[in-house]
Amino acid sequence: MGAVKSKRVPRAVREQQMLDAAVLTFARRGYAAASMDEIAEAAGVSKPLVYLYLNSKEDLFSTVIRRESEALVAAVAAAVEPGVTADRQLWSGLKGFFAHTAAHPAGWAVLHQQARTHGEPFAREVAMMRAEIVAFVTELIGAAAKEAGCVGELAEREVAGLAHALVGAAESLAEWVNVRTDEGASGEREHPSAKDTASTMMNFVWAGLGRLTEGGRWAPGGLVGQQSASGARR
């Protein structure tokens, strides 16, 4: 009897294996130091096959960034609770964000540490992802202002600035959480949960945003213009 032929791995599956290996290699070694030899070895394929499927190292890195960006945006969108108040939507979206970055630390390292520091075209890919998330947060802050009846008091420029600040803070917090560990109930070290991290973020930003949407503004002399429970301004 002739030798049994091994089943051929479909190209799409093989490409994902190569991309998985590339994510881990780029996160561990950095873009400049990572080699196609390392990536091929980690994927269990030959280097010529990596070049055949994914072209150059630059093209491979761009593909990795695009895949990880799309996965993160999709995770946030899927986590958002529909039909609830703006703060609940933001909280659920943040939980999705922190859950994804915690579950995919290598992918987050590539997006947050590697891609943004190596110029074009890599930084542009990350900027596009970030713009999607900022647009979502901007919409939620605008909705919160509308719910509070202060449409027009929060200028479009101010809402956009708040959204950028919130997203930047969330990115920094995700970076911090991925290297921090706390002692869990079992006595083992573990990362803070996505729920706890999202709550930390909401405590930091939404308490202030809540006052802002009620008409309050910070000034050197203290908070001014905030509405009381009866609706009158202080």
Biotite code that builds the C-alpha atoms (Angstrom):
import biotite.structure as struc

atoms = struc.array([
    struc.Atom([0.000, 0.000, 0.000], chain_id="A", res_id=1, res_name="MET", atom_name="CA", element="C"),
    struc.Atom([1.190, 3.513, -0.737], chain_id="A", res_id=2, res_name="GLY", atom_name="CA", element="C"),
    struc.Atom([1.954, 6.050, 1.942], chain_id="A", res_id=3, res_name="ALA", atom_name="CA", element="C"),
    struc.Atom([-1.047, 7.941, 3.324], chain_id="A", res_id=4, res_name="VAL", atom_name="CA", element="C"),
    struc.Atom([-0.983, 11.555, 2.228], chain_id="A", res_id=5, res_name="LYS", atom_name="CA", element="C"),
    struc.Atom([-1.240, 14.156, 4.976], chain_id="A", res_id=6, res_name="SER", atom_name="CA", element="C"),
    struc.Atom([-4.255, 16.428, 4.812], chain_id="A", res_id=7, res_name="LYS", atom_name="CA", element="C"),
    struc.Atom([-3.398, 19.801, 3.361], chain_id="A", res_id=8, res_name="ARG", atom_name="CA", element="C"),
    struc.Atom([-4.059, 22.787, 5.645], chain_id="A", res_id=9, res_name="VAL", atom_name="CA", element="C"),
    struc.Atom([-6.338, 25.339, 3.925], chain_id="A", res_id=10, res_name="PRO", atom_name="CA", element="C"),
    struc.Atom([-4.599, 28.583, 3.051], chain_id="A", res_id=11, res_name="ARG", atom_name="CA", element="C"),
    struc.Atom([-6.912, 30.700, 5.217], chain_id="A", res_id=12, res_name="ALA", atom_name="CA", element="C"),
    struc.Atom([-6.151, 28.545, 8.263], chain_id="A", res_id=13, res_name="VAL", atom_name="CA", element="C"),
    struc.Atom([-2.419, 28.595, 7.574], chain_id="A", res_id=14, res_name="ARG", atom_name="CA", element="C"),
    struc.Atom([-2.445, 32.380, 7.199], chain_id="A", res_id=15, res_name="GLU", atom_name="CA", element="C"),
    struc.Atom([-4.127, 32.777, 10.589], chain_id="A", res_id=16, res_name="GLN", atom_name="CA", element="C"),
    struc.Atom([-1.510, 30.498, 12.142], chain_id="A", res_id=17, res_name="GLN", atom_name="CA", element="C"),
    struc.Atom([1.210, 32.699, 10.658], chain_id="A", res_id=18, res_name="MET", atom_name="CA", element="C"),
    struc.Atom([-0.512, 35.858, 11.903], chain_id="A", res_id=19, res_name="LEU", atom_name="CA", element="C"),
    struc.Atom([-0.896, 34.374, 15.393], chain_id="A", res_id=20, res_name="ASP", atom_name="CA", element="C"),
    struc.Atom([2.818, 33.583, 15.427], chain_id="A", res_id=21, res_name="ALA", atom_name="CA", element="C"),
    struc.Atom([3.637, 37.059, 14.115], chain_id="A", res_id=22, res_name="ALA", atom_name="CA", element="C"),
    struc.Atom([1.590, 38.765, 16.847], chain_id="A", res_id=23, res_name="VAL", atom_name="CA", element="C"),
    struc.Atom([3.453, 36.897, 19.584], chain_id="A", res_id=24, res_name="LEU", atom_name="CA", element="C"),
    struc.Atom([6.836, 37.498, 17.957], chain_id="A", res_id=25, res_name="THR", atom_name="CA", element="C"),
    struc.Atom([6.303, 41.215, 17.325], chain_id="A", res_id=26, res_name="PHE", atom_name="CA", element="C"),
    struc.Atom([4.960, 41.706, 20.870], chain_id="A", res_id=27, res_name="ALA", atom_name="CA", element="C"),
    struc.Atom([7.917, 39.912, 22.430], chain_id="A", res_id=28, res_name="ARG", atom_name="CA", element="C"),
    struc.Atom([10.747, 41.103, 20.199], chain_id="A", res_id=29, res_name="ARG", atom_name="CA", element="C"),
    struc.Atom([9.477, 44.351, 18.718], chain_id="A", res_id=30, res_name="GLY", atom_name="CA", element="C"),
    struc.Atom([9.059, 45.097, 15.024], chain_id="A", res_id=31, res_name="TYR", atom_name="CA", element="C"),
    struc.Atom([12.693, 45.935, 14.329], chain_id="A", res_id=32, res_name="ALA", atom_name="CA", element="C"),
    struc.Atom([14.179, 42.908, 16.086], chain_id="A", res_id=33, res_name="ALA", atom_name="CA", element="C"),
    struc.Atom([11.613, 40.317, 14.982], chain_id="A", res_id=34, res_name="ALA", atom_name="CA", element="C"),
    struc.Atom([12.702, 38.189, 12.035], chain_id="A", res_id=35, res_name="SER", atom_name="CA", element="C"),
    struc.Atom([10.749, 36.268, 9.441], chain_id="A", res_id=36, res_name="MET", atom_name="CA", element="C"),
    struc.Atom([12.758, 33.194, 10.433], chain_id="A", res_id=37, res_name="ASP", atom_name="CA", element="C"),
    struc.Atom([11.405, 33.426, 13.997], chain_id="A", res_id=38, res_name="GLU", atom_name="CA", element="C"),
    struc.Atom([7.860, 33.915, 12.775], chain_id="A", res_id=39, res_name="ILE", atom_name="CA", element="C"),
    struc.Atom([8.087, 30.976, 10.379], chain_id="A", res_id=40, res_name="ALA", atom_name="CA", element="C"),
    struc.Atom([9.502, 28.738, 13.103], chain_id="A", res_id=41, res_name="GLU", atom_name="CA", element="C"),
    struc.Atom([6.783, 29.764, 15.565], chain_id="A", res_id=42, res_name="ALA", atom_name="CA", element="C"),
    struc.Atom([4.114, 29.041, 12.940], chain_id="A", res_id=43, res_name="ALA", atom_name="CA", element="C"),
    struc.Atom([5.668, 25.696, 12.034], chain_id="A", res_id=44, res_name="GLY", atom_name="CA", element="C"),
    struc.Atom([6.143, 26.593, 8.375], chain_id="A", res_id=45, res_name="VAL", atom_name="CA", element="C"),
    struc.Atom([9.017, 27.483, 6.079], chain_id="A", res_id=46, res_name="SER", atom_name="CA", element="C"),
    struc.Atom([10.115, 31.095, 5.633], chain_id="A", res_id=47, res_name="LYS", atom_name="CA", element="C"),
    struc.Atom([9.424, 31.012, 1.871], chain_id="A", res_id=48, res_name="PRO", atom_name="CA", element="C"),
    struc.Atom([5.806, 30.083, 2.640], chain_id="A", res_id=49, res_name="LEU", atom_name="CA", element="C"),
    struc.Atom([5.443, 33.132, 4.904], chain_id="A", res_id=50, res_name="VAL", atom_name="CA", element="C"),
    struc.Atom([6.718, 35.351, 2.106], chain_id="A", res_id=51, res_name="TYR", atom_name="CA", element="C"),
    struc.Atom([4.449, 33.606, -0.411], chain_id="A", res_id=52, res_name="LEU", atom_name="CA", element="C"),
    struc.Atom([1.323, 34.126, 1.686], chain_id="A", res_id=53, res_name="TYR", atom_name="CA", element="C"),
    struc.Atom([2.003, 37.451, 3.392], chain_id="A", res_id=54, res_name="LEU", atom_name="CA", element="C"),
    struc.Atom([4.695, 39.121, 1.285], chain_id="A", res_id=55, res_name="ASN", atom_name="CA", element="C"),
    struc.Atom([7.221, 41.303, 3.110], chain_id="A", res_id=56, res_name="SER", atom_name="CA", element="C"),
    struc.Atom([7.796, 41.845, 6.813], chain_id="A", res_id=57, res_name="LYS", atom_name="CA", element="C"),
    struc.Atom([6.241, 45.310, 6.460], chain_id="A", res_id=58, res_name="GLU", atom_name="CA", element="C"),
    struc.Atom([3.129, 43.868, 4.803], chain_id="A", res_id=59, res_name="ASP", atom_name="CA", element="C"),
    struc.Atom([2.918, 41.185, 7.475], chain_id="A", res_id=60, res_name="LEU", atom_name="CA", element="C"),
    struc.Atom([3.092, 43.764, 10.261], chain_id="A", res_id=61, res_name="PHE", atom_name="CA", element="C"),
    struc.Atom([0.417, 45.890, 8.579], chain_id="A", res_id=62, res_name="SER", atom_name="CA", element="C"),
    struc.Atom([-1.845, 42.845, 8.272], chain_id="A", res_id=63, res_name="THR", atom_name="CA", element="C"),
    struc.Atom([-1.296, 42.020, 11.952], chain_id="A", res_id=64, res_name="VAL", atom_name="CA", element="C"),
    struc.Atom([-2.179, 45.578, 12.998], chain_id="A", res_id=65, res_name="ILE", atom_name="CA", element="C"),
    struc.Atom([-5.305, 45.562, 10.829], chain_id="A", res_id=66, res_name="ARG", atom_name="CA", element="C"),
    struc.Atom([-6.484, 42.213, 12.197], chain_id="A", res_id=67, res_name="ARG", atom_name="CA", element="C"),
    struc.Atom([-5.907, 43.162, 15.838], chain_id="A", res_id=68, res_name="GLU", atom_name="CA", element="C"),
    struc.Atom([-7.525, 46.582, 15.336], chain_id="A", res_id=69, res_name="SER", atom_name="CA", element="C"),
    struc.Atom([-10.640, 45.099, 13.764], chain_id="A", res_id=70, res_name="GLU", atom_name="CA", element="C"),
    struc.Atom([-10.904, 42.502, 16.537], chain_id="A", res_id=71, res_name="ALA", atom_name="CA", element="C"),
    struc.Atom([-10.694, 45.169, 19.255], chain_id="A", res_id=72, res_name="LEU", atom_name="CA", element="C"),
    struc.Atom([-13.285, 47.450, 17.653], chain_id="A", res_id=73, res_name="VAL", atom_name="CA", element="C"),
    struc.Atom([-15.605, 44.473, 17.111], chain_id="A", res_id=74, res_name="ALA", atom_name="CA", element="C"),
    struc.Atom([-15.224, 43.417, 20.758], chain_id="A", res_id=75, res_name="ALA", atom_name="CA", element="C"),
    struc.Atom([-16.142, 46.891, 22.015], chain_id="A", res_id=76, res_name="VAL", atom_name="CA", element="C"),
    struc.Atom([-19.128, 47.146, 19.667], chain_id="A", res_id=77, res_name="ALA", atom_name="CA", element="C"),
    struc.Atom([-20.414, 43.701, 20.667], chain_id="A", res_id=78, res_name="ALA", atom_name="CA", element="C"),
    struc.Atom([-20.136, 44.513, 24.373], chain_id="A", res_id=79, res_name="ALA", atom_name="CA", element="C"),
    struc.Atom([-22.208, 47.705, 24.294], chain_id="A", res_id=80, res_name="VAL", atom_name="CA", element="C"),
    struc.Atom([-25.665, 47.272, 25.811], chain_id="A", res_id=81, res_name="GLU", atom_name="CA", element="C"),
    struc.Atom([-28.334, 48.656, 23.452], chain_id="A", res_id=82, res_name="PRO", atom_name="CA", element="C"),
    struc.Atom([-31.264, 50.692, 24.654], chain_id="A", res_id=83, res_name="GLY", atom_name="CA", element="C"),
    struc.Atom([-29.771, 51.835, 27.968], chain_id="A", res_id=84, res_name="VAL", atom_name="CA", element="C"),
    struc.Atom([-28.513, 55.185, 29.215], chain_id="A", res_id=85, res_name="THR", atom_name="CA", element="C"),
    struc.Atom([-25.295, 56.659, 27.832], chain_id="A", res_id=86, res_name="ALA", atom_name="CA", element="C"),
    struc.Atom([-23.301, 55.905, 30.983], chain_id="A", res_id=87, res_name="ASP", atom_name="CA", element="C"),
    struc.Atom([-24.400, 52.255, 30.921], chain_id="A", res_id=88, res_name="ARG", atom_name="CA", element="C"),
    struc.Atom([-23.424, 51.987, 27.267], chain_id="A", res_id=89, res_name="GLN", atom_name="CA", element="C"),
    struc.Atom([-20.021, 53.483, 27.989], chain_id="A", res_id=90, res_name="LEU", atom_name="CA", element="C"),
    struc.Atom([-19.498, 51.183, 30.974], chain_id="A", res_id=91, res_name="TRP", atom_name="CA", element="C"),
    struc.Atom([-20.397, 48.073, 28.971], chain_id="A", res_id=92, res_name="SER", atom_name="CA", element="C"),
    struc.Atom([-18.162, 49.206, 26.105], chain_id="A", res_id=93, res_name="GLY", atom_name="CA", element="C"),
    struc.Atom([-15.280, 49.761, 28.522], chain_id="A", res_id=94, res_name="LEU", atom_name="CA", element="C"),
    struc.Atom([-15.803, 46.278, 29.956], chain_id="A", res_id=95, res_name="LYS", atom_name="CA", element="C"),
    struc.Atom([-15.550, 44.898, 26.429], chain_id="A", res_id=96, res_name="GLY", atom_name="CA", element="C"),
    struc.Atom([-12.410, 46.931, 25.773], chain_id="A", res_id=97, res_name="PHE", atom_name="CA", element="C"),
    struc.Atom([-10.627, 45.842, 28.950], chain_id="A", res_id=98, res_name="PHE", atom_name="CA", element="C"),
    struc.Atom([-11.766, 42.222, 28.606], chain_id="A", res_id=99, res_name="ALA", atom_name="CA", element="C"),
    struc.Atom([-10.346, 42.071, 25.078], chain_id="A", res_id=100, res_name="HIS", atom_name="CA", element="C"),
    struc.Atom([-7.019, 43.726, 25.881], chain_id="A", res_id=101, res_name="THR", atom_name="CA", element="C"),
    struc.Atom([-6.606, 41.433, 28.898], chain_id="A", res_id=102, res_name="ALA", atom_name="CA", element="C"),
    struc.Atom([-7.410, 38.325, 26.851], chain_id="A", res_id=103, res_name="ALA", atom_name="CA", element="C"),
    struc.Atom([-5.103, 39.394, 24.004], chain_id="A", res_id=104, res_name="HIS", atom_name="CA", element="C"),
    struc.Atom([-2.108, 41.087, 25.683], chain_id="A", res_id=105, res_name="PRO", atom_name="CA", element="C"),
    struc.Atom([0.202, 40.409, 22.745], chain_id="A", res_id=106, res_name="ALA", atom_name="CA", element="C"),
    struc.Atom([-2.235, 41.992, 20.294], chain_id="A", res_id=107, res_name="GLY", atom_name="CA", element="C"),
    struc.Atom([-2.626, 45.023, 22.551], chain_id="A", res_id=108, res_name="TRP", atom_name="CA", element="C"),
    struc.Atom([1.159, 45.328, 22.906], chain_id="A", res_id=109, res_name="ALA", atom_name="CA", element="C"),
    struc.Atom([1.493, 45.380, 19.117], chain_id="A", res_id=110, res_name="VAL", atom_name="CA", element="C"),
    struc.Atom([-1.167, 48.093, 18.786], chain_id="A", res_id=111, res_name="LEU", atom_name="CA", element="C"),
    struc.Atom([-0.234, 50.254, 21.755], chain_id="A", res_id=112, res_name="HIS", atom_name="CA", element="C"),
    struc.Atom([3.550, 49.852, 21.937], chain_id="A", res_id=113, res_name="GLN", atom_name="CA", element="C"),
    struc.Atom([4.842, 48.760, 18.537], chain_id="A", res_id=114, res_name="GLN", atom_name="CA", element="C"),
    struc.Atom([2.631, 50.121, 15.766], chain_id="A", res_id=115, res_name="ALA", atom_name="CA", element="C"),
    struc.Atom([2.404, 53.658, 17.138], chain_id="A", res_id=116, res_name="ARG", atom_name="CA", element="C"),
    struc.Atom([6.177, 54.074, 17.385], chain_id="A", res_id=117, res_name="THR", atom_name="CA", element="C"),
    struc.Atom([7.253, 52.997, 13.898], chain_id="A", res_id=118, res_name="HIS", atom_name="CA", element="C"),
    struc.Atom([5.672, 55.692, 11.752], chain_id="A", res_id=119, res_name="GLY", atom_name="CA", element="C"),
    struc.Atom([3.690, 55.235, 8.565], chain_id="A", res_id=120, res_name="GLU", atom_name="CA", element="C"),
    struc.Atom([1.884, 53.176, 7.447], chain_id="A", res_id=121, res_name="PRO", atom_name="CA", element="C"),
    struc.Atom([1.619, 51.433, 10.808], chain_id="A", res_id=122, res_name="PHE", atom_name="CA", element="C"),
    struc.Atom([0.634, 54.449, 12.898], chain_id="A", res_id=123, res_name="ALA", atom_name="CA", element="C"),
    struc.Atom([-2.107, 55.284, 10.401], chain_id="A", res_id=124, res_name="ARG", atom_name="CA", element="C"),
    struc.Atom([-3.724, 51.871, 10.892], chain_id="A", res_id=125, res_name="GLU", atom_name="CA", element="C"),
    struc.Atom([-3.852, 52.394, 14.662], chain_id="A", res_id=126, res_name="VAL", atom_name="CA", element="C"),
    struc.Atom([-5.102, 55.953, 14.218], chain_id="A", res_id=127, res_name="ALA", atom_name="CA", element="C"),
    struc.Atom([-8.022, 54.657, 12.148], chain_id="A", res_id=128, res_name="MET", atom_name="CA", element="C"),
    struc.Atom([-8.964, 52.191, 14.890], chain_id="A", res_id=129, res_name="MET", atom_name="CA", element="C"),
    struc.Atom([-8.684, 54.878, 17.545], chain_id="A", res_id=130, res_name="ARG", atom_name="CA", element="C"),
    struc.Atom([-10.835, 57.239, 15.495], chain_id="A", res_id=131, res_name="ALA", atom_name="CA", element="C"),
    struc.Atom([-13.643, 54.675, 15.452], chain_id="A", res_id=132, res_name="GLU", atom_name="CA", element="C"),
    struc.Atom([-13.575, 54.313, 19.227], chain_id="A", res_id=133, res_name="ILE", atom_name="CA", element="C"),
    struc.Atom([-13.334, 58.091, 19.772], chain_id="A", res_id=134, res_name="VAL", atom_name="CA", element="C"),
    struc.Atom([-16.343, 58.617, 17.477], chain_id="A", res_id=135, res_name="ALA", atom_name="CA", element="C"),
    struc.Atom([-18.345, 56.120, 19.536], chain_id="A", res_id=136, res_name="PHE", atom_name="CA", element="C"),
    struc.Atom([-17.404, 57.828, 22.824], chain_id="A", res_id=137, res_name="VAL", atom_name="CA", element="C"),
    struc.Atom([-18.126, 61.269, 21.357], chain_id="A", res_id=138, res_name="THR", atom_name="CA", element="C"),
    struc.Atom([-21.613, 60.103, 20.451], chain_id="A", res_id=139, res_name="GLU", atom_name="CA", element="C"),
    struc.Atom([-22.201, 58.799, 23.978], chain_id="A", res_id=140, res_name="LEU", atom_name="CA", element="C"),
    struc.Atom([-21.048, 62.037, 25.629], chain_id="A", res_id=141, res_name="ILE", atom_name="CA", element="C"),
    struc.Atom([-23.297, 63.986, 23.285], chain_id="A", res_id=142, res_name="GLY", atom_name="CA", element="C"),
    struc.Atom([-26.193, 61.664, 24.155], chain_id="A", res_id=143, res_name="ALA", atom_name="CA", element="C"),
    struc.Atom([-25.517, 62.144, 27.866], chain_id="A", res_id=144, res_name="ALA", atom_name="CA", element="C"),
    struc.Atom([-25.610, 65.922, 27.423], chain_id="A", res_id=145, res_name="ALA", atom_name="CA", element="C"),
    struc.Atom([-28.905, 65.609, 25.562], chain_id="A", res_id=146, res_name="LYS", atom_name="CA", element="C"),
    struc.Atom([-30.363, 63.400, 28.299], chain_id="A", res_id=147, res_name="GLU", atom_name="CA", element="C"),
    struc.Atom([-29.349, 66.028, 30.868], chain_id="A", res_id=148, res_name="ALA", atom_name="CA", element="C"),
    struc.Atom([-30.940, 68.800, 28.834], chain_id="A", res_id=149, res_name="GLY", atom_name="CA", element="C"),
    struc.Atom([-27.766, 70.800, 28.249], chain_id="A", res_id=150, res_name="CYS", atom_name="CA", element="C"),
    struc.Atom([-27.466, 70.486, 24.473], chain_id="A", res_id=151, res_name="VAL", atom_name="CA", element="C"),
    struc.Atom([-25.605, 73.530, 23.212], chain_id="A", res_id=152, res_name="GLY", atom_name="CA", element="C"),
    struc.Atom([-23.833, 74.149, 26.491], chain_id="A", res_id=153, res_name="GLU", atom_name="CA", element="C"),
    struc.Atom([-21.277, 71.468, 25.692], chain_id="A", res_id=154, res_name="LEU", atom_name="CA", element="C"),
    struc.Atom([-19.640, 72.740, 22.513], chain_id="A", res_id=155, res_name="ALA", atom_name="CA", element="C"),
    struc.Atom([-18.819, 70.224, 19.797], chain_id="A", res_id=156, res_name="GLU", atom_name="CA", element="C"),
    struc.Atom([-15.120, 70.926, 20.271], chain_id="A", res_id=157, res_name="ARG", atom_name="CA", element="C"),
    struc.Atom([-15.365, 70.309, 24.008], chain_id="A", res_id=158, res_name="GLU", atom_name="CA", element="C"),
    struc.Atom([-17.228, 67.016, 23.538], chain_id="A", res_id=159, res_name="VAL", atom_name="CA", element="C"),
    struc.Atom([-14.607, 65.825, 21.055], chain_id="A", res_id=160, res_name="ALA", atom_name="CA", element="C"),
    struc.Atom([-11.805, 66.788, 23.441], chain_id="A", res_id=161, res_name="GLY", atom_name="CA", element="C"),
    struc.Atom([-13.461, 64.905, 26.307], chain_id="A", res_id=162, res_name="LEU", atom_name="CA", element="C"),
    struc.Atom([-13.812, 61.820, 24.114], chain_id="A", res_id=163, res_name="ALA", atom_name="CA", element="C"),
    struc.Atom([-10.137, 61.889, 23.132], chain_id="A", res_id=164, res_name="HIS", atom_name="CA", element="C"),
    struc.Atom([-9.120, 62.319, 26.771], chain_id="A", res_id=165, res_name="ALA", atom_name="CA", element="C"),
    struc.Atom([-11.305, 59.405, 27.875], chain_id="A", res_id=166, res_name="LEU", atom_name="CA", element="C"),
    struc.Atom([-9.977, 57.065, 25.184], chain_id="A", res_id=167, res_name="VAL", atom_name="CA", element="C"),
    struc.Atom([-6.393, 58.019, 26.000], chain_id="A", res_id=168, res_name="GLY", atom_name="CA", element="C"),
    struc.Atom([-7.002, 57.322, 29.680], chain_id="A", res_id=169, res_name="ALA", atom_name="CA", element="C"),
    struc.Atom([-8.550, 53.936, 28.865], chain_id="A", res_id=170, res_name="ALA", atom_name="CA", element="C"),
    struc.Atom([-5.540, 53.011, 26.739], chain_id="A", res_id=171, res_name="GLU", atom_name="CA", element="C"),
    struc.Atom([-3.140, 53.912, 29.540], chain_id="A", res_id=172, res_name="SER", atom_name="CA", element="C"),
    struc.Atom([-5.221, 52.000, 32.079], chain_id="A", res_id=173, res_name="LEU", atom_name="CA", element="C"),
    struc.Atom([-5.251, 48.903, 29.857], chain_id="A", res_id=174, res_name="ALA", atom_name="CA", element="C"),
    struc.Atom([-1.469, 49.089, 29.624], chain_id="A", res_id=175, res_name="GLU", atom_name="CA", element="C"),
    struc.Atom([-1.184, 49.382, 33.422], chain_id="A", res_id=176, res_name="TRP", atom_name="CA", element="C"),
    struc.Atom([-3.657, 46.557, 34.103], chain_id="A", res_id=177, res_name="VAL", atom_name="CA", element="C"),
    struc.Atom([-1.831, 44.139, 31.823], chain_id="A", res_id=178, res_name="ASN", atom_name="CA", element="C"),
    struc.Atom([1.324, 44.394, 33.945], chain_id="A", res_id=179, res_name="VAL", atom_name="CA", element="C"),
    struc.Atom([-0.361, 44.730, 37.361], chain_id="A", res_id=180, res_name="ARG", atom_name="CA", element="C"),
    struc.Atom([-1.415, 41.742, 39.480], chain_id="A", res_id=181, res_name="THR", atom_name="CA", element="C"),
    struc.Atom([-3.366, 41.567, 42.728], chain_id="A", res_id=182, res_name="ASP", atom_name="CA", element="C"),
    struc.Atom([-3.684, 38.727, 45.211], chain_id="A", res_id=183, res_name="GLU", atom_name="CA", element="C"),
    struc.Atom([-6.872, 36.808, 44.454], chain_id="A", res_id=184, res_name="GLY", atom_name="CA", element="C"),
    struc.Atom([-9.114, 34.802, 46.773], chain_id="A", res_id=185, res_name="ALA", atom_name="CA", element="C"),
    struc.Atom([-6.973, 31.702, 46.187], chain_id="A", res_id=186, res_name="SER", atom_name="CA", element="C"),
    struc.Atom([-3.839, 33.579, 47.212], chain_id="A", res_id=187, res_name="GLY", atom_name="CA", element="C"),
    struc.Atom([-2.503, 33.551, 43.633], chain_id="A", res_id=188, res_name="GLU", atom_name="CA", element="C"),
    struc.Atom([-1.587, 36.706, 41.740], chain_id="A", res_id=189, res_name="ARG", atom_name="CA", element="C"),
    struc.Atom([-4.138, 37.728, 39.136], chain_id="A", res_id=190, res_name="GLU", atom_name="CA", element="C"),
    struc.Atom([-4.965, 40.729, 36.976], chain_id="A", res_id=191, res_name="HIS", atom_name="CA", element="C"),
    struc.Atom([-7.868, 43.006, 37.962], chain_id="A", res_id=192, res_name="PRO", atom_name="CA", element="C"),
    struc.Atom([-11.101, 41.957, 36.230], chain_id="A", res_id=193, res_name="SER", atom_name="CA", element="C"),
    struc.Atom([-12.464, 43.836, 33.224], chain_id="A", res_id=194, res_name="ALA", atom_name="CA", element="C"),
    struc.Atom([-15.498, 44.805, 35.318], chain_id="A", res_id=195, res_name="LYS", atom_name="CA", element="C"),
    struc.Atom([-13.344, 46.263, 38.098], chain_id="A", res_id=196, res_name="ASP", atom_name="CA", element="C"),
    struc.Atom([-11.145, 48.091, 35.604], chain_id="A", res_id=197, res_name="THR", atom_name="CA", element="C"),
    struc.Atom([-14.157, 49.535, 33.780], chain_id="A", res_id=198, res_name="ALA", atom_name="CA", element="C"),
    struc.Atom([-15.589, 50.668, 37.122], chain_id="A", res_id=199, res_name="SER", atom_name="CA", element="C"),
    struc.Atom([-12.285, 52.377, 37.952], chain_id="A", res_id=200, res_name="THR", atom_name="CA", element="C"),
    struc.Atom([-12.465, 54.188, 34.636], chain_id="A", res_id=201, res_name="MET", atom_name="CA", element="C"),
    struc.Atom([-16.085, 55.238, 35.165], chain_id="A", res_id=202, res_name="MET", atom_name="CA", element="C"),
    struc.Atom([-15.298, 56.508, 38.666], chain_id="A", res_id=203, res_name="ASN", atom_name="CA", element="C"),
    struc.Atom([-12.509, 58.586, 37.182], chain_id="A", res_id=204, res_name="PHE", atom_name="CA", element="C"),
    struc.Atom([-14.344, 60.076, 34.220], chain_id="A", res_id=205, res_name="VAL", atom_name="CA", element="C"),
    struc.Atom([-18.109, 59.813, 34.561], chain_id="A", res_id=206, res_name="TRP", atom_name="CA", element="C"),
    struc.Atom([-18.459, 61.531, 37.926], chain_id="A", res_id=207, res_name="ALA", atom_name="CA", element="C"),
    struc.Atom([-16.880, 64.579, 36.302], chain_id="A", res_id=208, res_name="GLY", atom_name="CA", element="C"),
    struc.Atom([-18.807, 64.163, 33.067], chain_id="A", res_id=209, res_name="LEU", atom_name="CA", element="C"),
    struc.Atom([-22.021, 63.859, 35.028], chain_id="A", res_id=210, res_name="GLY", atom_name="CA", element="C"),
    struc.Atom([-21.413, 67.244, 36.657], chain_id="A", res_id=211, res_name="ARG", atom_name="CA", element="C"),
    struc.Atom([-20.409, 68.718, 33.322], chain_id="A", res_id=212, res_name="LEU", atom_name="CA", element="C"),
    struc.Atom([-23.629, 67.598, 31.626], chain_id="A", res_id=213, res_name="THR", atom_name="CA", element="C"),
    struc.Atom([-25.555, 69.168, 34.521], chain_id="A", res_id=214, res_name="GLU", atom_name="CA", element="C"),
    struc.Atom([-23.981, 72.526, 33.722], chain_id="A", res_id=215, res_name="GLY", atom_name="CA", element="C"),
    struc.Atom([-21.083, 72.464, 36.147], chain_id="A", res_id=216, res_name="GLY", atom_name="CA", element="C"),
    struc.Atom([-17.723, 73.892, 35.096], chain_id="A", res_id=217, res_name="ARG", atom_name="CA", element="C"),
    struc.Atom([-14.395, 73.862, 36.843], chain_id="A", res_id=218, res_name="TRP", atom_name="CA", element="C"),
    struc.Atom([-12.787, 77.238, 37.580], chain_id="A", res_id=219, res_name="ALA", atom_name="CA", element="C"),
    struc.Atom([-9.757, 78.214, 39.690], chain_id="A", res_id=220, res_name="PRO", atom_name="CA", element="C"),
    struc.Atom([-12.129, 79.176, 42.489], chain_id="A", res_id=221, res_name="GLY", atom_name="CA", element="C"),
    struc.Atom([-14.026, 75.870, 42.391], chain_id="A", res_id=222, res_name="GLY", atom_name="CA", element="C"),
    struc.Atom([-16.938, 74.260, 40.551], chain_id="A", res_id=223, res_name="LEU", atom_name="CA", element="C"),
    struc.Atom([-19.420, 76.801, 39.238], chain_id="A", res_id=224, res_name="VAL", atom_name="CA", element="C"),
    struc.Atom([-22.738, 76.764, 37.413], chain_id="A", res_id=225, res_name="GLY", atom_name="CA", element="C"),
    struc.Atom([-23.848, 73.248, 38.461], chain_id="A", res_id=226, res_name="GLN", atom_name="CA", element="C"),
    struc.Atom([-27.558, 72.625, 38.710], chain_id="A", res_id=227, res_name="GLN", atom_name="CA", element="C"),
    struc.Atom([-29.011, 71.588, 42.026], chain_id="A", res_id=228, res_name="SER", atom_name="CA", element="C"),
    struc.Atom([-31.498, 68.764, 42.388], chain_id="A", res_id=229, res_name="ALA", atom_name="CA", element="C"),
    struc.Atom([-34.315, 71.243, 41.805], chain_id="A", res_id=230, res_name="SER", atom_name="CA", element="C"),
    struc.Atom([-32.753, 72.465, 38.577], chain_id="A", res_id=231, res_name="GLY", atom_name="CA", element="C"),
    struc.Atom([-31.552, 75.842, 39.866], chain_id="A", res_id=232, res_name="ALA", atom_name="CA", element="C"),
    struc.Atom([-27.938, 76.779, 39.219], chain_id="A", res_id=233, res_name="ARG", atom_name="CA", element="C"),
    struc.Atom([-25.508, 77.441, 42.044], chain_id="A", res_id=234, res_name="ARG", atom_name="CA", element="C"),
])
